[in-house]
Amino acid sequence: MRHIKLAPNWLRFLIVVVLVVGVFFRFFNLDGKVYGHDETYTSLRISGYTKTEIRQQIFNGRVVNKEALLSFQRINPEKNLGDTLKSLATEDPQHPPLYYVIARLWAQIFGTSVTAIRSLSVIISLLVFPCVYWLCRELFNVPFSVPFLAIALIAISPIHLIYAQEGQEYILWVVTILVSNASLLRALRLESKRQIPDFNVTWGIYTLALALSLYTSLLSGFVVVAHGIYVMTMTKFRWTTTTRLYTTASLLGFLAFTPWILVILTNLLQFHRGIAETTGKLSPFTVIQSWLLKLSQMFFDFNFGLENPFSYSTIYIVLIIVGYSIYFLCRTTHPKIWLFLVLLIAVPALPLMLPDLFFGGTRTTAYEYLIPSYLGIQLAVAYFFAYQLYDGILALRRIWQIIFVVVLVCGVLSCGVSSQAETWLSKGVSSGNPQIAKIINQPSRPLLISDSLGMTPGKIFSLSYLVEPKVRFLLMKDKNITKIPKGFTDVFLLNPSSTLRQGMEKKYQSKINRVYSDKYYSLWKLAKLSTGNKST
């Protein structure tokens, strides 16, 4: 890969500017977006509480204020790191504990505000850039072109910006994936040169990176499988020194992860329930649409959704660039390069995408499940641009330079739009919370009624960050008809069942009207209380 020429000064300057802009947007307006459903569970875990405790203490039919809810989002002196681990082990064993342990220690120093929790992800996200540089140097063996073009694309990638400002483990997973990939390639390279002391240390780094990656996400197992296929293919399926060292390093990495494997086996029923919560039913056409939209959002995202014609235009353009980049990579590079990236893209994706496609699942409609594949695709595109900008046909270089600048500009604009938004498509069930909060905040003495079923607790916690102190919550254990206390001017119901609505309409002789709905939740309002139960 050394034939790729050094980048000209104008591109170096542009990449530095893009990197600075990307770092700026990671720190900008950290508390501007809604604190989402999943993020509230991060705060719940690092505080050491369990879902069972909040259902007992909050979802008990009593009226509470937002402070009562937010108390479960803050560190309790009576809860320690052991409670955080116990909370995860008993209720969320599908989420390994590394990020939550780090976040707990971080919160003990910097607090549990939205800005404090998200700032941890921002700091971790800065490690992505040197890790991308290291991986590209090991993979392509060039000092500037591919590494720095990849850094530029990732710096203003909407998906990377989302997880850099998200109080969850996914940006840490990106770092561990990059380190494990880079250390594996370095170990293989040093071994081929017989630099024994160095490659022994590098295999040790790979073992540690693998263990940390598994302790961040169980999906790291697919990355390990991709590594295994790569090593076996490069050694032509023979038992060599390389195969032995890789096998030893992988086994040691999995051995270090054994304690959490035992946790999963001990809480296997809860593990299955947690996995089941991430599944749903969508048509194959909708699933494919979602994949294509996510593909385009790797480079620019204006939150238009599939309903906007502009989205389809960007999808087609990005699909062509990505498809041709992978083809070009395979056609112009050594198998040890293109095979590594193809495996990184395909192996973590196919075991998740095929069941979703044929059985209507929803896992791969979320960003986080395909993070390794996104990284592989972005590196392939970075190589393609590097080649076209400097070693391609002379007459076309200027055109490709313009296209690359347009991609960067669109990425920067996407980051600018995203940084100002209250919510984003990635917020999922919490995306409509700002609008719901505005409706609830309007009356002088509002009451919100809800239950503890499904994902509603996370929705309620997310809303508690947005509503005013005057708002009260009446949270029930189930969907039984409840008695409305006196003293409230307006009564709202969050996602009530038809049985609950009809029962309350009959009991209070009043209509319940829908005032807001999205594809996840609906908000209803009791038109007027009957005279006998008037609350004003």
C-alpha positions in Angstrom: 0.0 0.0 0.0 3.0 2.3 0.1 2.3 3.5 -3.5 -0.4 5.8 -2.2 1.1 9.2 -2.3 1.3 11.8 0.5 -1.6 14.1 0.8 -1.3 17.7 -0.4 -1.3 20.6 2.1 -4.9 21.7 1.4 -6.3 18.3 2.3 -4.2 18.1 5.4 -5.6 21.4 6.5 -9.1 20.3 5.7 -8.8 17.1 7.7 -7.4 19.0 10.7 -10.4 21.4 10.5 -12.8 18.5 10.2 -11.2 16.8 13.2 -11.5 19.9 15.3 -15.1 20.4 14.3 -15.9 16.8 15.1 -14.3 17.1 18.6 -16.2 20.4 19.1 -19.5 18.8 18.3 -18.8 16.0 20.7 -18.6 18.5 23.6 -21.3 20.9 22.4 -24.7 20.9 24.0 -24.3 17.7 25.9 -27.5 18.1 27.8 -29.5 19.4 24.9 -31.0 16.1 23.7 -33.6 14.1 25.7 -32.0 11.7 28.2 -33.3 8.6 26.6 -34.9 5.4 27.9 -31.7 3.4 27.8 -29.7 6.1 29.3 -32.0 6.3 32.3 -31.3 2.6 32.9 -27.6 3.4 32.8 -28.2 5.9 35.6 -30.3 3.3 37.4 -27.6 0.7 37.2 -24.7 2.9 38.3 -26.9 4.1 41.2 -27.2 0.4 42.3 -31.0 0.2 42.1 -33.0 -2.5 40.4 -36.2 -2.5 38.4 -37.8 -4.5 41.2 -37.0 -1.8 43.7 -38.5 1.0 41.6 -41.6 -1.0 40.9 -42.1 -1.5 44.7 -41.2 2.0 45.8 -42.6 4.1 42.9 -45.1 2.1 40.9 -47.4 1.5 43.9 -50.4 3.7 43.1 -49.2 6.7 45.1 -48.8 10.2 43.7 -45.1 11.2 43.5 -43.2 14.2 42.1 -40.3 14.2 39.7 -37.7 14.4 42.5 -38.9 11.1 43.8 -38.2 9.6 40.4 -34.9 11.3 39.9 -33.6 10.1 43.3 -33.3 6.7 41.7 -31.1 8.2 39.0 -28.5 9.5 41.5 -25.9 7.7 43.6 -27.2 6.6 47.0 -24.5 6.5 49.7 -26.0 3.3 50.9 -25.4 1.7 47.5 -21.9 0.7 46.4 -20.2 -0.8 43.3 -21.3 -4.2 44.4 -24.9 -3.1 44.1 -24.3 -1.9 40.5 -22.8 -5.3 39.6 -25.7 -7.1 41.4 -28.3 -5.0 39.6 -26.8 -5.9 36.2 -26.3 -9.6 37.1 -29.8 -10.2 38.3 -31.8 -8.1 35.8 -29.6 -7.3 32.8 -26.9 -10.0 32.4 -27.0 -9.4 28.6 -25.1 -6.1 29.4 -21.6 -6.9 30.6 -20.4 -4.7 33.4 -17.2 -2.9 32.2 -18.8 0.4 31.1 -21.1 0.5 34.1 -18.2 0.0 36.5 -16.3 2.8 34.8 -19.4 5.0 34.8 -20.1 4.3 38.5 -16.5 5.4 39.4 -16.9 8.5 37.1 -20.2 9.5 38.7 -18.7 9.3 42.2 -16.2 12.0 41.1 -18.2 14.1 38.6 -21.8 13.5 39.7 -24.8 12.0 37.9 -26.1 15.0 35.9 -26.9 14.4 32.2 -23.8 16.3 31.3 -21.6 14.4 33.7 -22.8 11.0 32.5 -22.5 11.8 28.8 -19.1 13.5 29.2 -17.6 10.1 30.0 -18.6 8.9 26.6 -17.2 12.1 25.0 -13.8 11.4 26.7 -13.8 7.8 25.6 -14.8 8.9 22.0 -11.5 10.8 21.7 -9.6 7.5 22.0 -11.3 6.4 18.7 -9.1 8.7 16.6 -5.6 7.3 17.6 -7.1 3.8 17.5 -8.4 4.3 14.0 -4.9 5.6 13.0 -3.2 2.6 14.5 -5.6 0.1 12.8 -5.2 1.8 9.4 -1.4 1.9 9.7 -1.4 -1.8 10.5 -3.8 -2.7 7.8 -2.8 -0.5 4.9 0.9 0.3 5.9 0.7 4.0 4.8 1.5 7.0 7.1 -1.2 9.5 6.1 -3.7 9.0 3.3 -6.0 6.2 4.5 -5.5 6.7 8.3 -6.3 10.4 8.2 -9.1 10.2 5.7 -10.7 7.5 7.9 -10.3 9.8 10.9 -12.0 12.6 9.0 -14.9 10.4 8.0 -15.4 9.1 11.5 -14.9 12.5 13.2 -18.1 13.9 11.5 -20.0 10.6 11.2 -23.5 11.0 12.6 -23.5 7.5 14.1 -20.2 8.1 15.9 -21.4 11.5 17.2 -24.6 9.9 18.5 -22.7 7.4 20.6 -20.0 9.9 21.6 -22.9 11.8 23.4 -24.8 8.8 24.7 -24.7 7.6 28.2 -24.2 4.0 27.1 -21.4 1.5 26.5 -21.3 1.6 22.7 -18.5 4.1 22.2 -16.4 2.1 24.6 -17.1 -0.9 22.5 -15.9 0.9 19.4 -12.6 1.6 21.1 -12.1 -2.0 22.2 -13.0 -3.3 18.7 -10.4 -1.0 17.1 -7.7 -2.0 19.6 -8.3 -5.7 19.3 -8.2 -5.5 15.5 -5.1 -3.4 15.4 -3.2 -5.5 18.0 -4.1 -8.7 16.1 -2.7 -7.3 12.9 0.4 -6.0 14.6 1.0 -9.3 16.3 0.7 -11.1 12.9 3.1 -8.6 11.3 5.7 -8.7 14.0 5.6 -12.5 14.0 6.3 -12.6 10.3 9.4 -10.6 11.0 10.4 -12.8 14.0 10.5 -9.9 16.4 9.7 -12.3 19.3 9.8 -10.0 22.3 7.6 -7.4 20.6 5.0 -9.7 19.2 4.7 -11.5 22.6 3.8 -8.2 24.1 1.4 -7.5 21.3 -0.4 -10.8 21.7 -0.8 -9.9 25.4 -2.4 -6.6 24.3 -4.7 -8.5 22.0 -5.7 -10.8 24.9 -6.5 -7.9 27.1 -8.4 -6.0 24.4 -10.4 -9.1 23.6 -11.4 -9.6 27.3 -12.3 -5.9 27.7 -14.3 -6.0 24.5 -16.3 -9.0 25.8 -16.8 -7.3 29.1 -18.3 -4.3 27.1 -20.6 -6.2 24.7 -21.4 -9.9 24.2 -21.5 -9.2 20.4 -17.7 -9.0 20.5 -17.9 -12.8 20.1 -18.7 -12.3 16.5 -15.6 -10.2 16.0 -13.6 -13.0 17.6 -15.1 -15.4 15.1 -14.1 -13.1 12.3 -10.5 -13.0 13.6 -10.4 -16.8 13.9 -11.5 -17.2 10.3 -9.0 -14.6 9.1 -6.1 -16.2 11.0 -7.0 -19.7 9.8 -7.3 -18.5 6.2 -4.0 -16.7 6.3 -2.3 -19.8 7.7 -4.1 -22.0 5.2 -5.8 -24.0 7.9 -2.6 -25.4 9.2 -1.5 -25.6 12.9 1.4 -23.1 12.9 3.0 -20.9 15.5 0.6 -18.1 14.4 -2.4 -20.4 14.9 -1.2 -21.6 18.3 -0.5 -18.0 19.5 -3.9 -16.8 18.3 -5.7 -19.8 19.9 -3.9 -19.2 23.2 -4.7 -15.5 23.2 -8.3 -16.1 22.4 -8.7 -18.8 25.0 -7.1 -16.6 27.7 -9.4 -13.7 26.7 -12.5 -15.9 27.0 -11.1 -17.4 30.3 -10.9 -13.9 31.7 -14.6 -13.4 30.7 -15.6 -16.7 32.5 -17.0 -14.9 35.6 -19.6 -13.1 33.6 -20.4 -16.2 31.6 -21.2 -17.9 34.9 -23.4 -14.9 35.8 -25.3 -15.4 32.5 -25.8 -19.1 33.2 -27.0 -18.4 36.7 -29.5 -15.9 35.5 -30.3 -17.6 32.2 -34.1 -16.9 32.3 -33.5 -13.2 32.9 -31.0 -13.2 30.1 -33.5 -14.7 27.7 -36.1 -12.1 28.8 -33.6 -9.3 28.2 -32.8 -10.6 24.7 -36.5 -11.0 23.9 -37.1 -7.3 24.7 -34.9 -6.4 21.8 -37.0 -8.4 19.3 -40.1 -7.4 17.4 -41.9 -8.0 14.2 -41.3 -6.1 11.0 -41.8 -7.0 7.3 -38.6 -7.9 5.3 -39.2 -4.8 3.2 -39.2 -2.5 6.3 -36.1 -4.2 7.7 -34.2 -3.7 4.4 -35.3 -0.1 4.3 -34.0 0.4 7.8 -30.6 -1.1 6.9 -30.2 1.2 3.9 -31.2 4.2 6.0 -28.6 3.3 8.6 -26.0 2.8 5.9 -26.5 6.4 4.6 -26.5 7.7 8.2 -23.0 6.5 8.6 -21.9 9.5 6.5 -24.7 12.1 6.8 -28.0 12.2 8.6 -30.6 15.1 8.7 -33.2 13.1 10.6 -35.6 13.1 7.7 -36.7 9.4 8.0 -37.8 7.2 5.2 -40.8 9.3 4.4 -38.7 12.1 2.9 -37.7 11.7 -0.8 -34.3 13.2 0.0 -33.5 10.2 2.2 -33.8 7.8 -0.8 -31.5 10.0 -2.9 -28.8 9.9 -0.2 -29.4 6.1 0.3 -28.8 5.4 -3.4 -25.7 7.6 -3.5 -24.1 6.1 -0.4 -25.1 2.5 -1.4 -23.2 3.0 -4.7 -20.1 4.5 -3.0 -20.0 1.8 -0.3 -20.7 -1.1 -2.7 -18.0 0.1 -5.2 -15.6 0.8 -2.3 -15.8 -2.8 -1.1 -15.5 -4.1 -4.7 -12.5 -1.8 -5.4 -10.9 -2.9 -2.1 -11.1 -6.5 -3.1 -9.8 -5.8 -6.6 -6.8 -3.7 -5.8 -5.4 -4.9 -2.4 -3.7 -8.1 -1.1 -6.1 -10.7 0.3 -4.6 -10.1 3.8 -6.1 -6.6 3.6 -9.4 -7.0 1.9 -10.3 -10.3 3.6 -9.8 -8.7 7.0 -12.2 -5.9 6.3 -14.7 -8.2 4.5 -14.8 -10.5 7.5 -15.2 -7.6 9.9 -18.2 -6.4 7.9 -19.9 -9.7 7.2 -19.3 -12.0 10.2 -20.8 -9.7 12.9 -23.7 -8.7 10.6 -25.0 -11.8 8.9 -25.9 -13.9 12.0 -28.1 -10.9 13.1 -29.4 -9.7 9.7 -30.5 -13.0 8.3 -32.9 -13.9 11.3 -34.3 -10.4 11.2 -34.8 -10.7 7.4 -36.5 -14.1 7.4 -38.3 -14.0 10.8 -39.1 -10.3 11.0 -36.8 -9.3 13.9 -35.8 -5.8 14.8 -32.3 -6.1 16.3 -30.4 -4.8 13.2 -32.7 -1.9 12.8 -30.8 -0.3 15.7 -27.4 1.2 15.2 -25.6 -0.5 18.0 -25.8 -4.1 16.8 -23.8 -3.5 13.6 -21.0 -1.3 15.0 -18.2 -3.6 13.8 -19.6 -3.7 10.3 -19.9 0.1 10.2 -16.3 0.4 11.1 -15.3 -2.0 8.4 -17.4 -0.2 5.8 -15.9 3.2 6.8 -12.4 1.9 6.5 -13.1 0.5 3.0 -14.6 3.8 1.9 -11.6 5.7 3.3 -9.2 3.5 1.3 -11.3 4.0 -1.8 -11.2 7.8 -1.5 -7.5 7.8 -0.7 -6.8 5.8 -3.8 -9.0 7.9 -6.1 -7.7 11.2 -4.7 -4.0 10.4 -5.3 -3.4 7.3 -7.4 -6.5 7.3 -9.6 -6.9 8.5 -13.1 -5.5 12.1 -13.3 -8.5 13.5 -15.1 -10.8 12.2 -12.4 -8.9 13.2 -9.3 -10.4 16.7 -9.1 -13.9 15.2 -9.4 -13.2 12.8 -6.6 -11.7 15.6 -4.5 -15.0 17.5 -4.9 -17.0 14.4 -4.0 -14.9 13.8 -0.9 -15.3 17.5 0.2 -19.0 17.2 -0.3 -19.2 14.1 1.9 -17.3 15.9 4.6 -19.4 19.1 4.3 -22.6 17.0 4.5 -21.2 15.2 7.6 -20.4 18.6 9.2 -23.9 19.9 8.4 -25.4 16.7 9.9 -23.5 17.2 13.1 -24.6 20.9 13.2 -28.3 19.9 12.8 -28.0 17.1 15.3 -26.3 19.2 17.9 -29.3 21.7 18.0 -32.0 19.0 18.1 -34.0 18.1 21.2 -34.3 14.5 20.0 -33.2 12.2 17.2 -34.3 9.0 15.5 -31.8 7.1 17.5 -33.7 7.9 20.7 -36.3 5.3 19.8 -39.1 5.1 22.4 -37.9 8.4 23.9 -37.9 10.4 20.7 -41.4 11.9 21.4 -40.7 12.8 25.0 -40.0 16.6 24.4 -43.4 17.0 22.8 -45.1 15.0 25.5 -43.4 17.0 28.2 -44.5 20.3 26.6 -48.1 19.1 26.6 -48.0 18.0 30.2 -46.2 21.2 31.4 -49.0 23.5 30.1 -51.7 23.0 32.8 -51.2 24.5 36.3 -51.6 21.3 38.2 -51.1 18.3 35.9 -51.2 14.6 36.8 -49.7 11.8 34.6 -51.0 8.3 35.1 -49.1 5.3 33.9 -48.1 1.7 34.8 -44.9 -0.4 35.1 -45.5 -2.7 32.1 -43.1 -3.1 29.3 -40.6 -0.3 28.7 -42.8 2.3 30.4 -40.6 2.8 33.5 -37.7 4.0 31.3 -40.1 6.3 29.5 -41.3 7.8 32.8 -37.8 8.3 34.0 -36.9 10.0 30.7 -39.9 12.3 31.0 -39.0 13.2 34.6 -35.9 15.0 33.2 -38.2 17.2 31.0 -41.3 18.0 33.0 -41.6 20.9 35.5 -41.7 20.4 39.2 -45.4 21.0 39.3 -46.1 17.8 37.4 -47.2 14.8 39.6 -47.1 11.1 38.6 -49.6 8.4 39.6 -47.8 5.2 38.8 -49.6 1.9 39.0 -48.4 -1.7 39.2 -50.7 -2.8 36.4 -53.5 -1.4 34.1 -56.3 -1.6 36.6 -58.6 1.4 37.0 -57.4 3.7 39.6 -58.9 6.4 41.8 -57.9 9.9 40.7 -56.9 12.0 43.7 -58.3 15.5 44.1 -56.4 18.7 43.5 -55.4 18.4 39.8 -56.6 20.5 36.9 -55.7 18.1 34.1 -55.2 14.3 34.0 -53.1 12.6 31.4 -52.6 8.9 30.7 -49.5 7.6 29.1 -50.1 4.7 26.6 -53.3 3.4 28.4 -54.9 0.2 27.2 -58.4 0.3 25.7 -59.8 -1.4 28.8 -58.3 1.2 31.1 -59.6 4.0 28.9 -63.1 2.6 28.7 -63.2 1.9 32.4 -62.1 5.4 33.3 -64.5 7.0 30.9 -67.4 5.0 32.5 -66.2 5.7 36.1 -65.7 9.4 35.6 -68.4 10.0 33.0 -65.9 11.7 30.7 -64.2 11.2 27.4 -60.5 10.4 27.2 -59.0 12.1 24.1 -55.7 11.3 22.5 -53.5 14.5 22.4 -50.3 13.0 21.1 -49.1 9.8 19.5 -46.0 8.3 17.7 -45.1 4.8 16.7 -44.0 4.0 20.2 -46.4 5.8 22.7 -49.6 7.8 22.9 -50.7 10.4 25.4 -54.3 10.8 26.4 -56.2 13.4 28.4 -59.3 13.1 30.5 -61.6 15.7 29.2 -63.4 16.5 32.4 -63.9 14.9 35.8 -67.4 14.1 37.0 -68.9 16.4 39.6 -68.6 13.8 42.4 -64.9 13.4 41.8 -64.0 16.9 40.7 -60.4 17.6 41.5 -60.3 21.3 41.1 
